[in-house]
């Protein structure tokens, strides 16, 4: 095993549970457990799944101009945040492309926590510090935090059993709360298309919290889940993944997160490009599609029009357990982005017919 590969605080727990361990973004993580990816996916859709997301990075932002700094570096309008609220956003480049997508948590106007993707943790921190011309301090605090995601229709009930009281956190809000002899930060957020919580926990206490949740939830159908289910779940919900839908050379509007690009009087990196794309239309668009063939199309597959014109590429693709049919997301020339548009994905020299459908593929019932 590569000596540079890191272990989350739950590595030993994953091994003990029979997790199939792989290197992902520099971390050893389970792709699945003996239950299998399909069972883990279905459990999260019908009962609850527990995910180790301790590989995610955290950056603390403080100082009198913390809000101003984040407002300049990110495409969403952080000035709209209030204490105890979270906001999905993205770090944009001067060209309007994506450095990373993030969630910003506001404690106070001069104190924020930014959750970044594991593969981009060091890059994001370097970007923040290199672009910081404000009275703001960026500190990489990733080593302090473990993170556990409890997701699914029964997730909130399991959480309430865990803490012994009703949850008082609304969607995209968070709160600090005491569990056992330590404090955790509980956020009503997630990456599966289901309701649930993401819990930031002191690194050394993560195994205790993980075991406690599994014990409380065992009679409710809760099972541990790996990276495979996390990916198939987020794809059904059309939640973007950095390095797939989100890329440096695809603008924030083209990549499907245009609703989180807030054009106002404030200046931010990439504003002119993104303003043009929002007001005049972007050259490319993110679309969801079904494959009208039993075969799967994978990331990177080239897409062609019926006139043999190359029009885009697949960003994510598989057959997902809930829908049980091949599907995917793709970035295509915008004129081919209308619902029911047919195009063709080239797989091993053959053109498979695909049809644009509405996003997301799956939406939970309230």
C-alpha positions in Angstrom: 0.0 0.0 0.0 1.2 3.5 -0.8 2.7 5.0 2.3 1.3 8.4 1.3 -2.3 7.1 1.4 -4.1 8.5 4.5 -6.5 6.7 6.8 -9.6 8.3 8.2 -10.3 7.9 11.9 -12.7 5.0 10.9 -10.2 2.9 9.0 -10.1 0.1 11.6 -13.9 0.1 11.8 -14.2 -0.3 8.0 -11.8 -3.2 8.0 -13.6 -4.9 10.9 -16.9 -4.6 9.1 -15.4 -6.2 6.0 -15.2 -3.1 3.9 -13.6 -3.4 0.4 -10.9 -0.8 0.8 -9.5 1.3 -2.0 -7.5 4.5 -2.4 -9.7 7.5 -3.2 -8.4 11.1 -3.3 -5.4 10.0 -1.3 -7.5 8.2 1.4 -8.2 4.5 2.1 -12.0 4.2 2.1 -14.6 1.4 1.6 -16.2 1.1 -1.8 -18.7 -1.3 -0.3 -19.2 -3.7 2.5 -20.2 -7.4 2.3 -23.9 -6.3 1.9 -22.9 -4.9 -1.5 -23.4 -1.6 -3.4 -27.0 -2.3 -4.5 -28.1 -3.2 -1.0 -26.4 -0.1 0.5 -28.0 2.1 -2.2 -31.5 0.6 -1.6 -31.1 0.8 2.2 -30.4 4.6 1.9 -33.4 5.1 -0.3 -35.8 3.0 1.9 -34.3 3.1 5.5 -30.9 4.7 6.2 -27.3 4.5 5.3 -24.2 5.6 7.3 -21.2 7.1 5.4 -17.7 8.0 6.4 -16.9 11.3 4.9 -14.0 12.2 7.1 -11.8 12.6 4.0 -13.5 15.9 3.2 -11.5 19.0 4.1 -12.4 21.9 6.3 -11.1 25.5 6.2 -11.9 28.0 8.9 -12.3 31.6 7.8 -12.1 34.4 10.4 -11.5 38.1 10.6 -13.2 41.4 10.1 -13.4 40.9 6.3 -14.1 37.1 6.3 -17.5 37.7 4.7 -16.0 40.0 2.1 -13.3 37.5 1.2 -15.7 34.6 0.7 -18.0 36.9 -1.3 -15.2 37.6 -3.7 -13.9 34.0 -4.0 -17.2 32.3 -4.4 -20.1 32.5 -6.9 -23.0 32.3 -4.4 -23.8 35.4 -2.4 -22.5 34.7 1.1 -23.8 38.0 2.4 -27.3 36.4 2.4 -26.2 33.9 5.0 -27.2 34.4 8.7 -25.8 32.7 11.8 -26.5 29.0 11.9 -27.2 28.6 8.2 -25.3 26.8 5.5 -24.9 27.6 1.8 -24.0 25.6 -1.2 -21.5 27.5 -3.4 -18.4 27.1 -5.6 -15.0 28.6 -5.8 -14.7 30.1 -9.2 -11.7 31.0 -11.3 -11.2 34.2 -13.3 -12.6 32.3 -16.4 -15.7 31.3 -14.6 -14.7 27.7 -14.2 -14.7 25.6 -11.0 -11.9 25.3 -8.5 -14.2 23.3 -6.3 -17.8 23.2 -5.0 -18.2 23.8 -1.3 -20.6 24.3 1.6 -20.1 27.4 3.7 -21.3 27.4 7.3 -21.7 30.7 9.1 -21.1 30.9 12.8 -20.9 34.8 12.8 -20.2 37.4 10.2 -16.5 37.1 11.0 -16.4 33.3 11.5 -17.1 30.6 8.8 -16.3 27.0 8.2 -15.9 25.9 4.6 -16.2 22.2 3.7 -14.2 21.3 0.6 -13.7 18.1 -1.5 -11.0 15.7 -0.3 -9.2 15.7 -3.6 -9.0 19.5 -3.6 -8.3 20.2 0.1 -4.7 21.4 -0.4 -5.4 23.1 -3.7 -8.4 25.0 -2.3 -6.4 26.2 0.7 -3.6 27.4 -1.5 -6.1 29.2 -3.8 -7.8 30.9 -0.8 -4.5 32.1 0.6 -3.1 33.2 -2.8 -6.2 35.3 -3.6 -6.7 36.6 -0.1 -6.2 40.4 -0.1 -8.6 41.0 2.7 -8.4 41.2 6.5 -9.3 37.6 6.7 -7.5 34.5 7.9 -7.8 31.1 6.3 -6.8 28.1 8.4 -6.8 24.5 7.2 -8.4 22.6 10.1 -9.1 19.3 8.2 -7.0 17.3 10.7 -9.3 18.3 13.6 -12.5 16.9 12.1 -14.0 13.6 11.3 -17.3 13.6 9.5 -20.2 11.1 9.3 -23.2 11.3 7.1 -26.5 9.7 8.2 -28.9 9.7 5.3 -32.2 8.2 4.4 -36.0 8.3 5.2 -35.3 7.1 8.7 -32.2 9.1 9.3 -33.8 11.9 11.3 -35.6 9.5 13.6 -32.4 7.6 14.2 -30.6 10.9 15.0 -33.4 11.8 17.4 -33.0 8.5 19.2 -29.3 9.0 19.3 -29.5 12.4 21.1 -32.7 11.7 22.9 -34.7 14.8 21.7 -36.4 16.1 18.6 -34.2 17.7 16.0 -34.5 21.5 15.8 -32.3 22.0 12.7 -34.0 22.9 9.5 -32.6 22.0 6.0 -29.3 23.7 5.3 -28.9 24.8 8.9 -26.5 23.6 11.6 -26.0 23.6 15.3 -23.4 22.7 17.9 -24.6 20.1 20.3 -23.1 17.9 23.1 -22.9 14.2 22.6 -21.5 12.0 25.3 -18.5 14.0 26.6 -17.7 15.9 23.4 -19.2 18.6 21.2 -20.2 18.0 17.6 -21.5 20.2 14.8 -24.7 18.8 13.2 -25.7 20.0 9.7 -29.0 19.2 8.0 -27.2 18.6 4.7 -26.3 15.6 2.6 -25.2 14.2 -0.8 -27.7 11.4 -1.5 -30.9 13.1 -2.4 -32.4 12.0 0.9 -33.0 13.8 4.2 -30.4 13.4 6.9 -27.5 15.0 8.8 -23.8 15.4 8.3 -22.0 15.4 11.7 -18.6 17.0 12.2 -17.0 15.3 15.1 -13.6 15.7 16.8 -11.2 13.4 15.0 -10.4 11.0 17.9 -14.1 10.7 18.9 -15.3 9.7 15.4 -15.1 5.9 16.0 -17.3 6.3 19.2 -19.9 8.3 17.3 -19.9 5.9 14.4 -20.4 2.9 16.6 -23.1 4.7 18.6 -25.1 5.5 15.5 -24.9 2.0 14.1 -26.1 0.6 17.4 -29.0 3.0 17.7 -30.1 2.5 14.1 -29.7 -1.3 13.7 -33.4 -2.0 14.3 -34.4 0.6 11.8 -32.5 -0.9 8.9 -29.4 1.3 9.1 -26.3 -0.1 7.4 -22.8 1.3 6.7 -22.3 2.3 3.1 -19.3 2.9 0.9 -18.2 5.1 -1.9 -20.0 3.1 -4.6 -23.5 3.7 -3.1 -22.6 7.4 -2.4 -21.8 7.8 -6.1 -24.9 6.1 -7.4 -27.1 7.9 -5.0 -25.8 11.3 -5.9 -26.0 10.6 -9.6 -29.7 9.7 -9.3 -30.3 13.0 -7.5 -28.1 14.8 -10.2 -25.8 16.2 -7.6 -22.5 17.2 -9.3 -19.2 15.8 -8.5 -15.9 17.7 -8.9 -13.8 16.2 -11.7 -16.9 15.0 -13.5 -19.7 17.6 -13.9 -17.6 20.3 -12.2 -14.3 21.2 -14.0 -12.0 24.1 -14.4 -12.7 24.5 -18.1 -16.5 24.2 -17.8 -18.2 27.3 -16.4 -20.3 27.2 -13.2 -23.4 27.8 -15.4 -22.5 25.2 -18.0 -21.9 22.6 -15.3 -25.5 22.8 -14.1 -25.1 24.9 -10.9 -26.2 28.2 -12.5 -28.9 28.6 -9.9 -26.2 29.0 -7.3 -24.4 31.8 -9.3 -25.7 35.0 -7.8 -25.0 38.1 -10.0 -25.3 41.2 -7.9 -23.3 44.5 -7.6 -20.5 42.6 -5.7 -17.4 41.7 -7.6 -16.3 38.1 -7.6 -13.9 35.9 -9.6 -15.4 35.0 -13.0 -18.3 37.4 -12.6 -18.1 38.8 -16.2 -18.1 35.3 -17.8 -20.8 34.0 -15.6 -23.0 37.1 -16.0 -22.8 36.7 -19.7 -23.6 33.0 -19.5 -26.6 33.7 -17.3 -28.0 36.6 -19.3 -27.2 35.5 -22.8 -27.0 31.8 -22.6 -24.0 29.5 -22.1 -22.4 27.7 -25.1 -22.8 24.4 -23.3 -25.3 22.9 -20.9 -25.4 20.0 -18.4 -28.1 17.5 -19.3 -29.4 14.3 -17.9 -30.1 11.4 -20.3 -31.3 7.8 -20.5 -29.6 5.3 -22.8 -32.0 3.7 -25.1 -30.0 0.6 -25.1 -29.1 -2.0 -22.4 -25.5 -0.9 -22.4 -23.9 1.6 -20.0 -22.0 4.7 -21.1 -19.2 5.9 -18.9 -17.5 9.1 -18.0 -15.5 10.6 -20.9 -17.6 8.9 -23.6 -17.9 11.2 -26.6 -21.4 12.3 -27.8 -22.5 12.9 -31.4 -25.6 14.4 -33.1 -27.5 12.4 -35.6 -25.5 14.5 -38.2 -22.3 12.9 -36.9 -21.2 16.2 -35.3 -19.3 15.8 -32.0 -21.4 17.8 -29.5 -20.2 16.9 -26.0 -19.0 14.3 -23.5 -20.4 12.2 -20.7 -19.5 13.4 -17.2 -21.0 10.5 -15.2 -22.8 7.3 -16.3 -24.0 4.0 -14.9 -27.0 1.8 -14.3 -28.5 2.8 -10.9 -30.3 0.5 -8.5 -33.5 2.6 -8.0 -34.2 3.2 -11.7 -32.5 0.0 -13.0 -31.7 1.4 -16.4 -28.5 3.0 -18.0 -28.4 6.8 -17.5 -25.9 9.6 -17.1 -25.1 13.3 -17.1 -23.3 15.0 -20.0 -22.1 18.5 -21.0 -23.3 19.2 -24.6 -23.7 22.1 -26.9 -26.7 24.0 -25.6 -28.7 23.6 -28.8 -28.9 19.9 -28.0 -30.0 20.4 -24.4 -33.8 20.5 -24.8 -35.9 17.7 -23.3 -36.3 14.6 -25.6 -33.4 15.6 -27.8 -31.7 12.5 -29.2 -28.0 12.1 -29.4 -25.5 9.2 -29.6 -22.8 8.0 -27.3 -19.9 6.2 -28.9 -19.1 3.1 -27.0 -16.4 0.7 -28.5 -17.0 2.0 -32.0 -20.8 1.8 -31.8 -23.2 4.7 -31.4 -25.8 4.1 -28.7 -29.0 6.3 -28.8 -29.6 8.5 -25.8 -32.4 10.9 -25.0 -32.3 14.0 -22.8 -34.6 13.8 -19.8 -35.5 16.1 -16.9 -33.2 16.5 -13.9 -33.0 15.0 -11.4 -33.7 11.3 -12.2 -34.8 10.8 -8.6 -36.5 13.1 -6.1 -37.6 12.0 -2.7 -41.1 12.4 -1.6 -41.7 14.7 1.4 
